[in-house]
Structures are given as C-alpha cells and as structure tokens.
C-alpha cells in the first residue's frame, strides 16, 4: 500500500480512507460525500489526487515518442498546453489507459496515467516515474480561482488546459488547467515535502477538502469516463463515444489498425447516459432491458450508476446496443426489481 504525502493531513481531519489503485486515499471527510459534492458545484474544494501517476518524458525525441504511442495529435497543441489522449492495446484497440499529457516546455512532458497503469505506460513510452516525489492537488469549483488568487495568484491565472511552472514561496510547482469534475479549476503538482503546508494554505483560504467519493459522483454528473468502468479491457474509444480523442490524419499510433477495422464494421455497442426517476440509483453491472412489454430483451449493461446530488435522482452510464436512441425508455434490473429509465444526452449536469 502506498500513502499520499498528505496522509497525516487526511487522518487529522477524520477522513474515511479506502484502498484505491494500490494507494490508501480519502473516500470522504466528516461532512460526507454529498456535502463535498455540492461544495464543489457551489464554491471550491480540493481533492488529493496524488495516487495518479506522473511520468516525466524528456529529450529532443520526447514529442515523437508520445505521438507514436497515443491516439491524439500533439501537433494540435504546443508547450504550455495539456491534452487528453488514449493508449490502446495493439491487438483489439481497447483502452489500456486514458491519459492527460502536460506539455511543460519544449522537450519536457508530464504524462499523467491512472494509478494502476503507470508501469504499462512507461513500457510504451519510456520516461521516469516521478509519482512519489510530488503531491497533486485538484482545486475545483466556481470559486476555485478566486480562492487561489488570495495566496497563489500565478496558479489562479492558469487557464483551461493550459500548463505553467509557477513558484509558491520560492518553491517550483507545475499547474495545469485540468480536472475531473465538470467545474473550472486547476491541478497543482507540488514537491512532496511542501504538500502539507500547501494543503493548509488551501484550507485557510476557504477551500473545502473533498474525497474520492465526491470526485466520482461529480465526474458521473459530468458524463466523464472512469477507467475500469467505461474504459479498459475490451472497451475501445469508439464504443466509449470518444472518437474525438483519435487523430486519423496523423502518423501511425499503437492500435490504429485494430481501431480502423472496428470503425469500418461499426462498434457493437455504444456508451449512453440513462436517467431514472426517484432517489434509488442504478448500479454497475445492472442489466438494461427494453421497456416494451412484448419485448424485454437485453439492451446492455450499466457501467457506472449513482444518485445525482444536483438532480436528486439516479443517473448512469451504460453500454447499450448502437440502435438505442436518445429519449428511448428502458428498464434496469436492480437486485431483482425493475427501475424505469430513459436514455439522455450527457453531461447530465452542464455549466451555463
């Protein structure tokens, strides 16, 4: 088990800790997941996401190595920008990992894989695992930049999908305008040794600590995929409705041929959003059936489901037959009973 540089801070706040990707991480604090979720939608919260990997890739050939491995096209961005991309399995084009690339400077990249996939990413692109040298704090919410501006204005000025090196109290940090909540905000990589001081500065300036439980409900409301649920073995970008992450016009990338073959024949399933009535939520692995009394055949399966604190009813992401259309009514089998639902566009909650 690995521990965040902020482990003692979480314990001092009475956090409920849980294993996640080989790390002991805060699931929620004493206020609870729903309160933390709503705080992110209305003000500003901080998540410790130090369990995410960081792979530093340096050198004159760094961009070429990433370009040859990942699905997205790095030439669409430049130093000082971030990009969402995928690493695919060469045989079936399933998503080995979904990744954020921080292009720090001309020849330096911080590649951010999911916690359990760092070794597989390094095997594909090389680089140095710097995960344990730093903490990563995601400051998210409509007031996130205002709260940061009071003590770290350089970080507050980093825009959406921008990347910058900034100094806090003469200590170098890397800041990216990224997140996983559907809200504005930044993610800040700070050296491990100063992480507790930086955490305290956030809390002293009105930022609320939030755990991985709220991060999951927030990303679900935003319709964002989670590796191991909407992405992973057997799931391709086309099935996950993420073809926009794939550049067909650039040079070859890992898994391109297999993905092209699937595109030509058409994916066998597609990711959709489902909304249900009432507070009882669908759950992962629940079977989805047609709502027609004369035909209750299976349409697919729920990958993620939960109660939406903003909408106050159940929501889910699910893989269903490609012919299932927005607006179609369905029935979800939940522990022996039926839950009525309808297929809806995502995100479930969007910012005006």
C-alpha positions in Angstrom: 0.0 0.0 0.0 1.2 3.5 -0.9 0.4 6.6 1.0 0.0 10.2 -0.1 2.4 12.9 1.2 -0.9 14.3 2.7 -1.8 11.1 4.6 -1.4 12.6 8.0 -3.5 15.7 7.0 -6.3 13.4 5.9 -6.2 11.4 9.2 -6.1 14.6 11.3 -9.4 15.7 9.6 -11.1 12.4 10.3 -11.2 11.2 6.7 -12.5 7.8 5.9 -9.7 6.2 4.0 -10.0 3.4 1.4 -7.6 1.5 -0.9 -7.6 2.8 -4.5 -5.2 1.7 -7.2 -2.8 0.5 -4.5 -3.0 3.7 -2.5 -4.7 4.5 0.8 -6.8 7.5 -0.1 -9.6 9.6 1.4 -13.0 8.5 0.4 -14.8 11.2 2.3 -14.4 13.6 5.3 -16.7 14.1 8.2 -19.1 16.3 6.2 -19.9 13.4 3.8 -19.8 12.8 0.0 -23.0 14.7 -0.8 -21.9 17.9 1.1 -18.5 17.7 -0.6 -20.1 17.2 -4.0 -22.4 20.3 -3.6 -19.5 22.4 -2.2 -17.6 21.7 -5.5 -20.7 22.7 -7.5 -21.2 25.9 -5.5 -17.8 27.1 -4.1 -14.3 25.4 -4.1 -12.9 22.1 -3.0 -9.6 20.4 -3.0 -9.0 16.7 -3.9 -5.8 14.9 -3.1 -5.1 13.0 -6.4 -1.5 12.1 -5.6 -2.4 8.5 -6.5 -2.4 9.4 -10.2 0.8 8.7 -11.9 3.4 11.2 -13.2 5.8 10.0 -15.9 8.4 12.6 -16.9 9.4 12.2 -20.6 12.3 14.5 -21.6 14.6 14.9 -24.6 14.6 16.0 -28.2 12.6 12.9 -29.3 10.0 13.2 -26.5 7.2 14.5 -28.6 7.8 11.9 -31.3 7.7 9.1 -28.7 4.3 10.3 -27.4 3.0 11.0 -30.9 3.8 7.4 -32.0 2.2 5.9 -28.9 -1.0 7.9 -28.2 -4.2 8.4 -30.2 -4.5 12.2 -30.1 -2.3 14.5 -32.1 0.2 16.5 -30.2 0.7 18.9 -33.1 -2.7 20.3 -32.2 -1.2 21.9 -29.1 2.1 23.3 -28.0 4.3 23.8 -25.0 2.3 25.3 -22.2 -0.8 23.2 -23.0 -2.5 20.0 -21.9 -4.2 17.3 -23.9 -6.4 14.3 -23.2 -5.4 11.1 -25.1 -5.5 7.3 -25.0 -3.0 4.5 -25.1 -4.5 1.5 -26.9 -3.9 -2.3 -26.9 -2.3 -3.1 -30.3 -4.4 -6.2 -30.8 -8.0 -5.1 -30.1 -7.7 -1.3 -29.7 -9.1 -1.4 -26.2 -8.1 1.5 -23.9 -5.1 0.5 -21.9 -5.3 3.9 -20.2 -6.8 7.3 -20.7 -4.2 10.0 -20.0 -3.6 13.7 -19.6 -0.4 15.0 -21.1 1.0 18.2 -19.6 3.4 19.7 -22.2 5.6 21.6 -19.7 8.2 23.0 -22.1 9.7 22.3 -25.5 11.3 19.0 -24.6 9.6 18.0 -21.3 6.2 16.3 -20.8 4.5 15.1 -17.6 2.3 12.2 -18.7 -0.5 11.5 -16.2 -1.8 7.9 -16.2 -4.2 6.3 -13.9 -2.8 4.9 -10.7 -2.6 1.3 -11.6 -1.4 1.8 -15.2 1.9 3.7 -14.7 4.1 0.7 -15.4 2.2 -0.1 -18.6 2.5 3.5 -19.8 6.3 3.5 -19.1 6.7 0.3 -21.0 5.2 2.0 -24.1 6.8 5.5 -24.0 9.8 5.2 -21.6 10.3 8.1 -19.2 10.9 8.3 -15.4 8.3 7.7 -12.8 8.2 10.8 -10.6 5.0 10.0 -8.8 6.4 9.7 -5.3 8.3 12.9 -5.5 5.2 15.1 -5.6 1.6 15.5 -4.5 -1.1 16.6 -6.9 -4.0 18.7 -5.6 -7.1 19.3 -7.7 -8.7 22.6 -6.8 -12.1 22.6 -8.4 -15.3 24.7 -8.3 -16.7 28.1 -9.5 -14.8 29.9 -6.7 -11.5 27.9 -7.1 -9.6 30.6 -8.9 -10.8 33.4 -6.6 -9.6 31.3 -3.5 -6.3 30.6 -5.1 -5.8 34.2 -6.1 -5.6 35.2 -2.4 -2.3 33.3 -1.9 -1.1 31.9 -5.2 -2.2 34.3 -8.0 0.1 32.7 -10.6 -1.8 29.4 -10.3 -5.2 31.1 -10.4 -4.2 32.7 -13.8 -3.6 29.3 -15.5 -6.4 28.8 -17.9 -8.3 25.8 -19.1 -6.0 23.1 -20.5 -3.0 25.5 -20.1 0.2 24.3 -18.2 2.6 26.6 -16.4 5.5 26.4 -14.0 4.8 28.6 -11.1 6.6 29.4 -7.8 4.9 29.3 -4.4 7.0 30.6 -1.6 10.0 30.2 -3.9 9.2 26.5 -4.5 8.6 25.4 -8.1 5.2 23.9 -8.8 3.5 22.8 -12.0 0.0 23.9 -12.6 -2.5 22.7 -15.3 -6.0 23.9 -16.0 -7.4 20.4 -15.9 -9.7 18.4 -13.6 -12.4 15.7 -13.5 -15.5 17.4 -12.1 -17.1 19.4 -14.9 -16.1 22.5 -13.0 -13.5 25.2 -13.6 -10.2 24.7 -11.7 -6.6 23.6 -11.8 -4.5 20.6 -10.8 -1.3 21.6 -9.0 1.8 19.3 -8.6 3.8 20.4 -5.6 7.0 18.8 -4.2 6.1 16.1 -1.6 7.9 17.9 1.2 5.8 21.1 1.0 2.5 19.4 0.3 1.2 19.6 3.9 2.0 23.4 4.0 0.3 23.9 0.7 -2.8 21.9 1.8 -3.1 24.0 4.9 -2.9 27.2 2.8 -5.8 26.0 0.7 -7.9 25.2 3.8 -7.0 28.5 5.4 -8.3 30.3 2.3 -11.7 28.7 2.4 -11.2 25.7 0.1 -13.1 22.6 1.4 -11.4 19.1 1.4 -13.3 16.5 -0.6 -12.7 12.8 -1.1 -12.8 10.4 -4.0 -16.4 9.6 -3.3 -17.4 13.1 -4.4 -14.9 13.1 -7.2 -16.7 10.0 -8.6 -20.2 11.5 -8.3 -19.0 14.7 -9.9 -17.4 13.0 -12.8 -20.5 10.9 -13.3 -22.8 14.0 -13.4 -20.3 15.5 -16.0 -20.5 12.3 -18.1 -16.8 11.6 -17.8 -15.5 8.0 -18.2 -13.7 6.1 -15.4 -11.0 3.6 -16.3 -12.2 0.1 -15.2 -15.8 1.1 -15.9 -16.3 3.0 -19.1 -12.7 2.4 -20.3 -10.4 -0.6 -20.1 -10.0 -4.2 -21.5 -12.5 -4.8 -24.3 -13.5 -1.1 -24.5 -12.4 1.0 -27.4 -12.6 4.8 -27.9 -15.4 4.3 -30.5 -17.5 2.3 -28.1 -16.9 4.9 -25.4 -18.1 7.7 -27.7 -14.6 9.2 -27.6 -13.6 9.2 -31.2 -12.7 12.9 -30.8 -9.6 11.6 -28.9 -8.4 9.8 -32.0 -6.5 11.6 -34.8 -6.9 9.6 -38.1 -4.8 12.1 -40.0 -1.6 11.9 -38.1 1.1 9.2 -38.4 0.6 5.7 -37.0 -0.2 5.1 -33.3 -0.4 1.9 -31.2 -3.6 0.1 -32.0 -4.5 2.2 -35.1 -5.1 -0.8 -37.4 -7.4 -2.6 -35.0 -9.4 0.6 -34.3 -9.7 1.3 -38.0 -11.1 -2.2 -38.6 -13.7 -1.6 -35.9 -14.6 1.8 -37.4 -15.2 0.2 -40.8 -17.5 -2.6 -39.4 -19.1 -0.3 -36.7 -18.9 -0.7 -33.0 -21.0 -3.4 -31.4 -22.1 -1.2 -28.5 -22.1 2.5 -27.6 -21.9 4.4 -24.3 -25.1 6.3 -23.3 -26.4 8.2 -20.4 -29.5 7.0 -18.5 -31.7 9.0 -16.2 -34.0 7.3 -13.7 -36.9 8.6 -11.6 -36.6 8.7 -7.8 -33.6 8.6 -5.5 -32.8 4.9 -5.9 -29.8 4.8 -8.4 -28.8 2.1 -10.9 -25.5 0.4 -10.1 -22.7 -1.0 -12.2 -23.3 -4.4 -13.8 -27.1 -4.0 -13.7 -28.8 -5.3 -16.9 -30.7 -2.9 -19.1 -33.8 -4.2 -21.0 -36.3 -2.8 -23.4 -39.4 -1.2 -21.9 -41.7 -2.8 -24.4 -43.9 -5.4 -22.6 -43.8 -7.6 -25.7 -40.1 -7.4 -26.0 -38.0 -7.2 -22.8 -34.8 -8.3 -24.4 -31.4 -7.1 -23.0 -30.0 -3.9 -24.5 -26.8 -3.6 -22.5 -25.3 -3.1 -19.0 -24.7 -0.3 -16.6 -21.0 0.7 -16.2 -21.4 3.4 -13.5 -24.5 4.5 -11.6 -25.2 6.6 -8.6 -27.5 9.2 -7.1 -27.0 12.7 -8.5 -26.8 15.2 -5.7 -27.6 18.1 -8.1 -30.5 16.5 -10.0 -31.7 14.5 -6.9 -32.4 11.3 -8.9 -30.5 8.4 -10.3 -28.1 8.6 -13.2 -26.0 6.0 -15.0 -23.6 5.5 -17.9 -24.1 2.2 -19.8 -23.0 0.3 -22.8 -26.0 -0.4 -25.0 -26.8 -1.6 -28.5 -25.9 1.0 -31.1 -29.5 1.3 -32.3 -30.6 2.6 -28.9 -31.6 6.3 -29.3 -31.8 9.3 -27.1 -35.2 9.6 -25.5 -35.8 5.8 -25.5 -37.3 4.4 -22.4 -35.7 1.4 -20.8 -35.9 -0.9 -17.7 -33.0 -1.6 -15.4 -32.8 -4.8 -13.3 -31.7 -3.7 -9.8 -31.4 -6.5 -7.3 -34.4 -8.4 -8.5 -36.7 -5.3 -9.1 -37.2 -3.0 -12.0 -36.1 0.6 -12.3 -37.6 2.7 -15.1 -35.2 4.9 -17.0 -34.7 6.8 -20.3 -31.7 7.4 -22.5 -30.5 11.0 -22.2 -27.6 13.1 -23.6 -24.5 13.7 -21.4 -23.3 15.5 -19.5 -26.2 15.1 -17.0 -25.2 18.4 -15.4 -23.6 21.1 -17.5 -22.4 24.5 -16.7 -24.1 27.5 -18.3 
